[in-house]
Amino acid sequence: MTAPAVPVLRLCDVDVVRDGTPLLRSVSLTVHQGEHWALLGSNGAGKSTLLSLAGALVHPTHGTVEVLGRALGRVDLRELRSLVGHVDPRHPLRSPLRVRDVVLTGLTNTIEPVPRRHPTPDQRDRADRLLTTLGMGGKLEARWPTLSQGQRGRVLIARALMPLPRLLLLDEPATGLDLAAREQLLESLDTLRREHPALATVLVTHHLEELPASTTHAMLLREGECLSAGEVGQVLTTDAVSKCFDHPVHISRTDGRWAARALRPPYRGAGQAVQDTGRESAQTLSNSSR
Ligand SMILES: Nc1ncnc2c1ncn2[C@@H]1O[C@H](COP(=O)(O)OP(=O)(O)OP(=O)(O)O)[C@@H](O)[C@H]1O
């Protein structure tokens, strides 16, 4: 009998308290290889705090966090960080590096290339393959400042994958992207997950429309507490998402993708609304004249 695989990420009954304020309360989460988690919740729910625990950036105040079987607090955080790909949309690169060279900085986890460290031909090939998977194969020689925000996002995902992490963390990767750029990003993530079946990912967002179809699991966070977590179809329900965002919404799923819209009477067009208003006014008048 083979031993069960060690989870890629395990949070057990975790609290995070900062300046006396609880940011996370009694949160537990287990992520296995090949799983793709969505972390959803309104502003201030604690999503980024949870992601910084997963990325070994902070310690929990209470409870245990294990990344790839290693417990935070027992091993060097820097060593753990090197095992996790963390995509920071605010990547502070200013110089006009070529796209391939930006991806290669993922090997040293530096912003700029490290002097006298020359990537091997294999590493360069790998950078090109990752960029191709992410739909950036035609831009290998392009300069960083010439890229759109959506293209930069995809380059940063390739960069985070260079050290072969088993866990990839994505904090609101679709924020600020236009419709086409968002769709390209989500398609790239689906392709990436297909081509790297052992990779696990955790993606933070406020919007169900920003979830790739390949999402397998979800956690709903509200005011630092987990409302629901598990297989995505069980968690992203109309009732649970309405409760999570404290607003009545209807959830639908088409071709694998989710949409949320507020519950309200059907909109019948501006002309109709004017006619209705006219009729109502006439009704009101005739009522009041009675
Ligand atoms: N160091 C800190 N000290 C006190 N409060 C903090 C600290 N860091 C974050 N917070 C608060 O903790 C709460 C959770 O923050 P967090 O960034 O994890 O939420 P989030 O779900 O990612 O929010 P958003 O969707 O707005 O990015 C927020 O109310 C935030 O103001």
The ligand as an ORCA input file, in Angstrom:
! r2SCAN-3c Opt
* xyz 0 1
  N      -1.014     44.475     10.251
  C      -2.326     44.633     10.416
  N      -2.811     45.147     11.561
  C      -4.136     45.314     11.748
  N      -5.058     44.982     10.828
  C      -4.632     44.480      9.665
  C      -3.253     44.260      9.385
  N      -3.154     43.732      8.141
  C      -4.421     43.610      7.656
  N      -5.288     44.060      8.570
  C      -6.767     44.045      8.445
  O      -7.148     42.690      8.366
  C      -8.294     42.522      7.560
  C      -8.023     41.445      6.523
  O      -7.083     41.920      5.584
  P      -6.749     41.139      4.253
  O      -5.832     42.013      3.441
  O      -6.279     39.770      4.566
  O      -8.191     41.034      3.572
  P      -8.585     40.688      2.075
  O      -9.711     39.727      2.161
  O      -7.392     40.266      1.300
  O      -9.113     42.102      1.595
  P      -9.120     42.774      0.128
  O     -10.082     41.981     -0.671
  O      -9.620     44.150      0.412
  O      -7.724     42.746     -0.406
  C      -8.588     43.894      6.977
  O      -9.634     44.464      7.730
  C      -7.300     44.667      7.171
  O      -7.541     46.045      7.350
*
